[in-house]
Amino acid sequence: MNDNIIYRNVDPEIFWITDFFPLKYYGLFWVSGLILGCYIVQRIYKKDGIPLEQLEQLTG
């Protein structure tokens, strides 16, 4: 057997919130990406002097 091979067997669940709902790492990364994206877009709007009301019109 080749010892230079890395075997990755990562458990996707970070922990269980209830008996039926596990918190998984890719879901956590997805939500944190959405929050980070909203933060970056808000900073761009503030830097360019665009009112944040126009950003709210994009979401509603």
C-alpha distances in whole Angstrom, upper triangle without the diagonal:
4,6,9,9,12,12,16,18,21,24,27,30,31,34,36,40,41,40,39,39,35,35,32,31,32,35,36,35,37,40,40,39,43,44,43,44,48,48,48,50,53,52,53,56,57,57,58,61,61,62,59,61,60,57,58,59,56,54,57
4,6,6,10,11,15,17,21,24,26,29,30,33,36,39,41,40,40,38,35,35,31,30,30,34,34,33,35,38,38,37,41,42,41,42,46,46,45,47,50,50,50,53,55,54,56,58,58,59,57,59,58,54,56,57,54,53,56
4,6,8,10,14,16,19,22,25,28,29,31,34,38,39,39,38,37,34,33,30,28,29,33,33,32,34,37,36,36,39,41,39,41,44,44,43,46,49,48,49,52,53,52,54,57,57,58,56,58,57,53,54,56,53,52,55
4,7,10,13,16,19,22,24,27,28,31,34,37,39,39,38,37,33,32,29,27,27,31,31,30,32,35,34,34,37,39,37,38,42,42,41,43,46,45,46,49,50,49,51,54,54,55,53,55,54,51,52,54,50,49,53
4,6,10,13,16,19,21,24,25,28,31,34,36,36,35,34,30,29,26,24,24,28,29,27,29,32,32,31,34,36,35,36,39,40,39,41,44,43,44,47,48,48,49,52,52,53,51,53,52,48,49,51,48,47,50
4,6,10,12,16,18,21,22,25,28,31,33,33,32,30,27,26,23,21,21,25,25,24,26,29,28,28,31,33,32,33,36,36,36,38,41,41,41,44,46,45,47,50,49,50,48,50,49,45,46,48,45,44,47
4,6,9,13,15,18,19,22,25,28,30,29,29,28,24,23,20,19,19,23,23,22,25,28,27,27,30,32,31,33,36,36,36,38,41,41,41,44,46,45,47,50,49,50,47,50,49,45,46,47,44,43,46
4,6,10,12,15,16,19,22,25,27,26,26,24,21,20,17,15,16,19,20,19,21,24,24,24,27,28,28,29,32,33,33,35,37,38,38,41,43,43,44,47,46,47,44,46,45,41,42,44,41,39,42
4,7,9,12,14,16,19,22,24,23,23,21,18,17,14,14,15,18,19,18,21,23,23,24,27,28,28,30,32,33,33,36,38,38,39,42,43,44,45,48,47,47,44,46,45,42,42,44,41,39,41
4,6,9,10,13,16,19,21,21,20,18,15,14,11,10,12,15,15,15,17,20,20,21,24,25,25,27,29,30,30,33,35,35,36,39,40,41,43,45,44,44,41,43,42,39,39,41,38,36,39
4,6,8,10,12,16,17,17,17,15,11,11,9,9,11,13,14,15,17,19,19,21,23,24,25,27,29,30,31,33,35,36,37,39,40,41,43,45,44,44,41,42,42,38,38,40,37,35,37
4,6,9,11,14,16,16,15,13,9,8,5,6,7,10,11,12,13,15,16,18,20,21,22,24,26,27,28,30,32,33,34,36,37,38,40,42,40,40,37,39,38,35,34,36,34,31,34
4,5,7,10,12,13,12,10,6,6,4,6,9,10,10,12,14,15,16,18,20,21,22,24,26,27,28,30,32,33,35,36,37,39,41,42,41,40,37,38,38,35,34,36,34,31,33
4,7,10,12,14,14,11,7,6,5,6,10,10,9,12,14,15,15,17,19,20,21,23,25,25,27,29,30,31,33,35,36,37,39,41,40,39,36,37,38,34,33,36,34,31,33
4,6,9,10,11,9,6,6,7,9,13,12,11,14,17,16,17,20,21,21,23,25,27,27,29,31,32,33,35,37,38,39,41,42,41,40,37,38,39,35,34,37,35,32,34
4,6,7,8,6,4,6,9,12,14,13,13,16,18,17,19,21,22,22,25,27,28,28,31,32,33,35,37,38,39,41,43,44,42,41,37,38,39,36,34,37,35,32,33
4,7,8,6,6,7,10,13,15,13,13,17,18,16,18,21,21,21,24,26,26,27,30,31,31,33,36,36,37,39,41,42,40,39,35,36,37,34,32,35,33,30,31
4,5,5,7,9,13,16,18,16,16,20,20,19,21,24,24,24,27,29,29,30,33,34,34,36,39,39,40,42,44,45,43,42,38,38,39,36,34,36,35,32,33
4,6,8,11,14,17,19,18,18,22,22,22,24,27,27,27,30,32,32,33,36,37,37,39,42,42,43,45,47,48,46,45,41,41,42,39,37,39,38,34,35
4,7,10,12,16,17,16,17,20,20,20,22,25,25,25,28,30,30,32,34,35,36,38,40,40,42,44,45,46,44,43,39,39,40,37,35,37,35,32,33
4,7,9,13,14,12,13,17,17,16,19,21,21,22,24,26,26,28,30,31,32,34,36,37,38,40,42,43,41,39,36,36,37,33,32,34,32,29,30
4,6,10,12,10,11,14,15,15,17,19,20,21,23,25,26,27,29,30,31,33,35,36,37,39,41,42,40,39,36,37,37,33,32,34,32,29,31
4,7,9,7,7,11,12,12,13,16,17,17,19,21,22,23,25,27,28,30,32,33,34,36,37,38,37,36,33,34,34,31,30,32,30,27,29
4,6,5,6,9,10,11,13,14,16,17,18,20,22,23,25,26,28,29,31,32,34,35,37,38,37,36,33,34,34,30,30,32,30,27,29
4,5,5,6,9,10,11,12,14,15,16,18,20,21,22,24,26,27,28,30,32,33,35,36,35,35,32,33,33,29,29,31,29,26,29
4,5,5,6,9,10,10,12,14,15,16,19,20,21,22,24,26,27,29,30,31,33,35,33,33,30,32,31,27,27,29,26,24,27
4,5,5,6,9,10,11,13,14,15,17,19,20,21,23,25,26,27,29,30,32,33,32,31,28,29,29,25,25,27,24,22,24
4,5,5,6,9,10,11,12,14,16,17,18,20,21,23,24,26,27,29,31,32,31,30,27,28,28,25,24,27,24,22,25
4,6,5,6,9,10,10,12,14,15,16,18,20,21,22,24,26,27,28,30,29,29,26,28,27,24,24,26,24,21,25
4,6,5,6,9,10,11,13,14,15,17,19,20,21,23,25,26,27,29,27,27,24,26,25,21,21,23,21,18,21
4,5,5,6,9,10,11,13,14,16,17,19,20,21,23,25,26,27,26,25,22,23,23,19,19,22,19,17,19
4,5,5,6,8,10,11,12,14,15,17,18,20,21,22,24,26,25,25,21,23,23,19,20,22,20,18,21
4,5,5,6,9,10,10,12,14,15,16,18,20,21,23,24,23,23,20,22,22,18,19,21,18,17,20
4,5,5,6,9,10,11,12,14,15,17,19,20,21,23,21,21,18,19,19,15,15,18,15,13,16
4,5,5,6,9,10,11,13,14,16,17,18,20,21,20,20,16,18,18,15,15,18,16,14,17
4,5,5,6,9,10,11,12,14,15,16,19,20,19,19,17,19,19,15,16,19,17,16,19
4,5,5,6,9,10,11,12,14,15,17,18,17,18,15,17,16,13,14,17,14,13,17
4,5,5,6,9,10,11,12,14,16,16,15,15,12,14,14,10,11,14,12,11,14
4,6,5,6,9,10,11,12,14,15,15,15,12,15,15,12,13,16,15,14,17
4,5,5,6,9,10,11,12,14,14,15,13,16,15,12,14,17,15,15,19
4,5,5,6,9,10,11,12,11,12,10,13,12,9,11,13,12,12,16
4,5,5,6,9,10,11,10,10,7,11,11,8,10,13,12,13,16
4,5,5,6,9,10,10,11,10,14,13,11,14,16,16,16,19
4,5,5,6,8,9,11,10,14,12,11,14,16,15,16,19
4,6,5,6,5,7,7,10,9,8,11,13,12,14,17
4,6,5,6,7,8,11,11,10,13,15,16,17,19
4,6,8,10,11,15,14,13,16,18,18,20,22
4,6,9,11,14,12,12,16,17,17,19,22
4,6,9,12,11,12,15,16,17,19,21
4,6,8,7,9,12,12,13,16,17
4,5,6,7,9,11,12,14,15
4,5,5,6,9,10,11,13
4,5,5,6,9,10,11
4,5,5,7,9,10
4,5,5,7,9
4,5,5,6
4,5,5
4,6
4
